[in-house]
């Protein structure tokens, strides 16, 4: 799962973080 990184103002920083779906307790379809 790819998540965009936002700065303190809620603007996209252009950075992205890879997180496992299990972090959110969801099951990929």
GIDAWO-V500870 format. One record per backbone hydrogen bond with DSSP energy under -0.5 kcal/mol. CO is the residue of the C=O (numbers start at 1). NH is the residue of the N-H. E is the energy in kcal/mol with one decimal. If there is no record, write none. Layout:
CO;NH;E
CO;NH;E
This chain:
1;3;-0.5
1;19;-3.1
3;17;-3.1
4;6;-0.5
5;13;-2.5
7;10;-2.3
11;7;-2.6
15;5;-2.7
17;3;-2.8
17;19;-0.6
20;23;-1.9
21;24;-1.5
21;26;-1.4
22;25;-0.7
26;28;-0.6
